[in-house]
């Protein structure tokens, strides 16, 4: 049987070497949240965090416990708006990007 990498390892490796891929993962997660697909949006945001900054560093930068951040973004988590926006703000700063809401036709 051939050895294969896990999906998580594959995404993390690509995110490390491809800034456009990282940015798209982040943008997609936020877009899912904004369109009301909170469950999938939180999962995508968790995947993005795990593939990039990690919960330890994000916790240090937001002043939140890494365990609390993980709990907020878990399937049963219900983060307060302020906490969710603080996470998104810090991820934008970390990535060096600024997301904007654009009206579609």
mmCIF file of the C-alpha atoms, coordinates in Angstrom:
data_MODEL
# 
_entry.id   MODEL 
# 
loop_
_atom_site.group_PDB 
_atom_site.id 
_atom_site.type_symbol 
_atom_site.label_atom_id 
_atom_site.label_alt_id 
_atom_site.label_comp_id 
_atom_site.label_asym_id 
_atom_site.label_entity_id 
_atom_site.label_seq_id 
_atom_site.pdbx_PDB_ins_code 
_atom_site.Cartn_x 
_atom_site.Cartn_y 
_atom_site.Cartn_z 
_atom_site.occupancy 
_atom_site.B_iso_or_equiv 
_atom_site.pdbx_formal_charge 
_atom_site.auth_seq_id 
_atom_site.auth_comp_id 
_atom_site.auth_asym_id 
_atom_site.auth_atom_id 
_atom_site.pdbx_PDB_model_num 
ATOM 1   C CA . UNK A 1 1   ? 0.000   0.000  0.000  1.00 0.00 ? 1   UNK A CA 1 
ATOM 2   C CA . UNK A 1 2   ? 1.483   3.387  -0.965 1.00 0.00 ? 2   UNK A CA 1 
ATOM 3   C CA . UNK A 1 3   ? 2.092   5.983  1.712  1.00 0.00 ? 3   UNK A CA 1 
ATOM 4   C CA . UNK A 1 4   ? -0.063  9.063  1.414  1.00 0.00 ? 4   UNK A CA 1 
ATOM 5   C CA . UNK A 1 5   ? -0.241  12.303 3.299  1.00 0.00 ? 5   UNK A CA 1 
ATOM 6   C CA . UNK A 1 6   ? -3.387  13.244 5.149  1.00 0.00 ? 6   UNK A CA 1 
ATOM 7   C CA . UNK A 1 7   ? -5.652  15.917 3.742  1.00 0.00 ? 7   UNK A CA 1 
ATOM 8   C CA . UNK A 1 8   ? -4.675  18.231 6.626  1.00 0.00 ? 8   UNK A CA 1 
ATOM 9   C CA . UNK A 1 9   ? -0.958  17.801 5.863  1.00 0.00 ? 9   UNK A CA 1 
ATOM 10  C CA . UNK A 1 10  ? -1.557  18.391 2.147  1.00 0.00 ? 10  UNK A CA 1 
ATOM 11  C CA . UNK A 1 11  ? -3.507  21.611 2.785  1.00 0.00 ? 11  UNK A CA 1 
ATOM 12  C CA . UNK A 1 12  ? -0.915  22.819 5.297  1.00 0.00 ? 12  UNK A CA 1 
ATOM 13  C CA . UNK A 1 13  ? 1.977   22.172 2.896  1.00 0.00 ? 13  UNK A CA 1 
ATOM 14  C CA . UNK A 1 14  ? 0.232   24.035 0.082  1.00 0.00 ? 14  UNK A CA 1 
ATOM 15  C CA . UNK A 1 15  ? -0.689  26.926 2.381  1.00 0.00 ? 15  UNK A CA 1 
ATOM 16  C CA . UNK A 1 16  ? 2.943   27.264 3.454  1.00 0.00 ? 16  UNK A CA 1 
ATOM 17  C CA . UNK A 1 17  ? 4.204   27.640 -0.111 1.00 0.00 ? 17  UNK A CA 1 
ATOM 18  C CA . UNK A 1 18  ? 1.295   29.362 -1.880 1.00 0.00 ? 18  UNK A CA 1 
ATOM 19  C CA . UNK A 1 19  ? 0.084   32.767 -0.571 1.00 0.00 ? 19  UNK A CA 1 
ATOM 20  C CA . UNK A 1 20  ? -2.754  32.906 -3.118 1.00 0.00 ? 20  UNK A CA 1 
ATOM 21  C CA . UNK A 1 21  ? -4.051  29.553 -1.867 1.00 0.00 ? 21  UNK A CA 1 
ATOM 22  C CA . UNK A 1 22  ? -3.859  30.781 1.747  1.00 0.00 ? 22  UNK A CA 1 
ATOM 23  C CA . UNK A 1 23  ? -5.725  33.961 0.899  1.00 0.00 ? 23  UNK A CA 1 
ATOM 24  C CA . UNK A 1 24  ? -8.428  32.011 -0.928 1.00 0.00 ? 24  UNK A CA 1 
ATOM 25  C CA . UNK A 1 25  ? -8.913  29.644 2.027  1.00 0.00 ? 25  UNK A CA 1 
ATOM 26  C CA . UNK A 1 26  ? -9.383  32.635 4.305  1.00 0.00 ? 26  UNK A CA 1 
ATOM 27  C CA . UNK A 1 27  ? -11.650 34.521 1.895  1.00 0.00 ? 27  UNK A CA 1 
ATOM 28  C CA . UNK A 1 28  ? -13.840 31.461 1.385  1.00 0.00 ? 28  UNK A CA 1 
ATOM 29  C CA . UNK A 1 29  ? -14.219 30.918 5.140  1.00 0.00 ? 29  UNK A CA 1 
ATOM 30  C CA . UNK A 1 30  ? -15.316 34.517 5.711  1.00 0.00 ? 30  UNK A CA 1 
ATOM 31  C CA . UNK A 1 31  ? -17.648 34.447 2.708  1.00 0.00 ? 31  UNK A CA 1 
ATOM 32  C CA . UNK A 1 32  ? -19.337 31.311 4.072  1.00 0.00 ? 32  UNK A CA 1 
ATOM 33  C CA . UNK A 1 33  ? -19.881 33.051 7.398  1.00 0.00 ? 33  UNK A CA 1 
ATOM 34  C CA . UNK A 1 34  ? -21.293 36.154 5.706  1.00 0.00 ? 34  UNK A CA 1 
ATOM 35  C CA . UNK A 1 35  ? -23.707 34.145 3.569  1.00 0.00 ? 35  UNK A CA 1 
ATOM 36  C CA . UNK A 1 36  ? -25.114 32.373 6.610  1.00 0.00 ? 36  UNK A CA 1 
ATOM 37  C CA . UNK A 1 37  ? -23.396 28.997 6.306  1.00 0.00 ? 37  UNK A CA 1 
ATOM 38  C CA . UNK A 1 38  ? -21.947 29.339 9.795  1.00 0.00 ? 38  UNK A CA 1 
ATOM 39  C CA . UNK A 1 39  ? -21.230 25.651 10.353 1.00 0.00 ? 39  UNK A CA 1 
ATOM 40  C CA . UNK A 1 40  ? -19.147 25.321 7.180  1.00 0.00 ? 40  UNK A CA 1 
ATOM 41  C CA . UNK A 1 41  ? -17.610 28.776 7.657  1.00 0.00 ? 41  UNK A CA 1 
ATOM 42  C CA . UNK A 1 42  ? -16.370 27.910 11.145 1.00 0.00 ? 42  UNK A CA 1 
ATOM 43  C CA . UNK A 1 43  ? -14.947 24.616 9.855  1.00 0.00 ? 43  UNK A CA 1 
ATOM 44  C CA . UNK A 1 44  ? -13.167 26.420 7.012  1.00 0.00 ? 44  UNK A CA 1 
ATOM 45  C CA . UNK A 1 45  ? -11.809 29.043 9.417  1.00 0.00 ? 45  UNK A CA 1 
ATOM 46  C CA . UNK A 1 46  ? -10.524 26.272 11.721 1.00 0.00 ? 46  UNK A CA 1 
ATOM 47  C CA . UNK A 1 47  ? -8.818  24.593 8.758  1.00 0.00 ? 47  UNK A CA 1 
ATOM 48  C CA . UNK A 1 48  ? -7.257  27.897 7.711  1.00 0.00 ? 48  UNK A CA 1 
ATOM 49  C CA . UNK A 1 49  ? -5.972  28.597 11.231 1.00 0.00 ? 49  UNK A CA 1 
ATOM 50  C CA . UNK A 1 50  ? -4.553  25.082 11.570 1.00 0.00 ? 50  UNK A CA 1 
ATOM 51  C CA . UNK A 1 51  ? -2.829  25.384 8.188  1.00 0.00 ? 51  UNK A CA 1 
ATOM 52  C CA . UNK A 1 52  ? -1.343  28.810 8.889  1.00 0.00 ? 52  UNK A CA 1 
ATOM 53  C CA . UNK A 1 53  ? -0.961  30.691 12.168 1.00 0.00 ? 53  UNK A CA 1 
ATOM 54  C CA . UNK A 1 54  ? -2.129  27.961 14.566 1.00 0.00 ? 54  UNK A CA 1 
ATOM 55  C CA . UNK A 1 55  ? -4.346  28.416 17.612 1.00 0.00 ? 55  UNK A CA 1 
ATOM 56  C CA . UNK A 1 56  ? -1.464  28.990 20.041 1.00 0.00 ? 56  UNK A CA 1 
ATOM 57  C CA . UNK A 1 57  ? -0.148  32.033 18.179 1.00 0.00 ? 57  UNK A CA 1 
ATOM 58  C CA . UNK A 1 58  ? -3.649  33.313 17.386 1.00 0.00 ? 58  UNK A CA 1 
ATOM 59  C CA . UNK A 1 59  ? -4.523  33.053 21.079 1.00 0.00 ? 59  UNK A CA 1 
ATOM 60  C CA . UNK A 1 60  ? -1.453  35.052 22.058 1.00 0.00 ? 60  UNK A CA 1 
ATOM 61  C CA . UNK A 1 61  ? -2.244  37.740 19.487 1.00 0.00 ? 61  UNK A CA 1 
ATOM 62  C CA . UNK A 1 62  ? -5.946  38.026 20.357 1.00 0.00 ? 62  UNK A CA 1 
ATOM 63  C CA . UNK A 1 63  ? -5.558  37.674 24.117 1.00 0.00 ? 63  UNK A CA 1 
ATOM 64  C CA . UNK A 1 64  ? -7.837  34.613 24.042 1.00 0.00 ? 64  UNK A CA 1 
ATOM 65  C CA . UNK A 1 65  ? -7.068  31.129 25.260 1.00 0.00 ? 65  UNK A CA 1 
ATOM 66  C CA . UNK A 1 66  ? -6.251  28.777 22.364 1.00 0.00 ? 66  UNK A CA 1 
ATOM 67  C CA . UNK A 1 67  ? -8.710  26.265 23.844 1.00 0.00 ? 67  UNK A CA 1 
ATOM 68  C CA . UNK A 1 68  ? -11.441 28.912 23.919 1.00 0.00 ? 68  UNK A CA 1 
ATOM 69  C CA . UNK A 1 69  ? -10.723 29.815 20.297 1.00 0.00 ? 69  UNK A CA 1 
ATOM 70  C CA . UNK A 1 70  ? -10.943 26.159 19.287 1.00 0.00 ? 70  UNK A CA 1 
ATOM 71  C CA . UNK A 1 71  ? -14.179 25.800 21.245 1.00 0.00 ? 71  UNK A CA 1 
ATOM 72  C CA . UNK A 1 72  ? -15.673 28.909 19.584 1.00 0.00 ? 72  UNK A CA 1 
ATOM 73  C CA . UNK A 1 73  ? -14.985 27.474 16.143 1.00 0.00 ? 73  UNK A CA 1 
ATOM 74  C CA . UNK A 1 74  ? -16.050 23.914 16.976 1.00 0.00 ? 74  UNK A CA 1 
ATOM 75  C CA . UNK A 1 75  ? -19.230 22.516 15.389 1.00 0.00 ? 75  UNK A CA 1 
ATOM 76  C CA . UNK A 1 76  ? -21.201 23.269 18.572 1.00 0.00 ? 76  UNK A CA 1 
ATOM 77  C CA . UNK A 1 77  ? -19.400 26.559 19.280 1.00 0.00 ? 77  UNK A CA 1 
ATOM 78  C CA . UNK A 1 78  ? -21.269 29.855 19.193 1.00 0.00 ? 78  UNK A CA 1 
ATOM 79  C CA . UNK A 1 79  ? -18.727 32.686 19.200 1.00 0.00 ? 79  UNK A CA 1 
ATOM 80  C CA . UNK A 1 80  ? -19.859 36.169 20.129 1.00 0.00 ? 80  UNK A CA 1 
ATOM 81  C CA . UNK A 1 81  ? -19.691 38.624 17.265 1.00 0.00 ? 81  UNK A CA 1 
ATOM 82  C CA . UNK A 1 82  ? -16.884 40.577 18.925 1.00 0.00 ? 82  UNK A CA 1 
ATOM 83  C CA . UNK A 1 83  ? -14.758 37.457 19.315 1.00 0.00 ? 83  UNK A CA 1 
ATOM 84  C CA . UNK A 1 84  ? -15.361 36.339 15.738 1.00 0.00 ? 84  UNK A CA 1 
ATOM 85  C CA . UNK A 1 85  ? -14.476 39.776 14.396 1.00 0.00 ? 85  UNK A CA 1 
ATOM 86  C CA . UNK A 1 86  ? -11.335 39.890 16.570 1.00 0.00 ? 86  UNK A CA 1 
ATOM 87  C CA . UNK A 1 87  ? -10.257 36.554 15.073 1.00 0.00 ? 87  UNK A CA 1 
ATOM 88  C CA . UNK A 1 88  ? -10.894 37.755 11.515 1.00 0.00 ? 88  UNK A CA 1 
ATOM 89  C CA . UNK A 1 89  ? -9.112  41.062 12.207 1.00 0.00 ? 89  UNK A CA 1 
ATOM 90  C CA . UNK A 1 90  ? -6.023  39.290 13.545 1.00 0.00 ? 90  UNK A CA 1 
ATOM 91  C CA . UNK A 1 91  ? -5.968  36.814 10.649 1.00 0.00 ? 91  UNK A CA 1 
ATOM 92  C CA . UNK A 1 92  ? -6.116  39.699 8.160  1.00 0.00 ? 92  UNK A CA 1 
ATOM 93  C CA . UNK A 1 93  ? -3.230  41.409 9.974  1.00 0.00 ? 93  UNK A CA 1 
ATOM 94  C CA . UNK A 1 94  ? -1.222  38.191 10.087 1.00 0.00 ? 94  UNK A CA 1 
ATOM 95  C CA . UNK A 1 95  ? -1.786  37.531 6.384  1.00 0.00 ? 95  UNK A CA 1 
ATOM 96  C CA . UNK A 1 96  ? -1.212  41.155 5.369  1.00 0.00 ? 96  UNK A CA 1 
ATOM 97  C CA . UNK A 1 97  ? -4.546  41.429 3.578  1.00 0.00 ? 97  UNK A CA 1 
ATOM 98  C CA . UNK A 1 98  ? -7.765  43.385 4.013  1.00 0.00 ? 98  UNK A CA 1 
ATOM 99  C CA . UNK A 1 99  ? -11.031 41.795 3.011  1.00 0.00 ? 99  UNK A CA 1 
ATOM 100 C CA . UNK A 1 100 ? -13.804 43.986 1.636  1.00 0.00 ? 100 UNK A CA 1 
ATOM 101 C CA . UNK A 1 101 ? -17.487 43.361 1.099  1.00 0.00 ? 101 UNK A CA 1 
ATOM 102 C CA . UNK A 1 102 ? -18.431 43.886 -2.539 1.00 0.00 ? 102 UNK A CA 1 
ATOM 103 C CA . UNK A 1 103 ? -21.964 43.929 -3.862 1.00 0.00 ? 103 UNK A CA 1 
ATOM 104 C CA . UNK A 1 104 ? -22.644 41.400 -6.594 1.00 0.00 ? 104 UNK A CA 1 
ATOM 105 C CA . UNK A 1 105 ? -25.103 41.956 -9.424 1.00 0.00 ? 105 UNK A CA 1 
# 
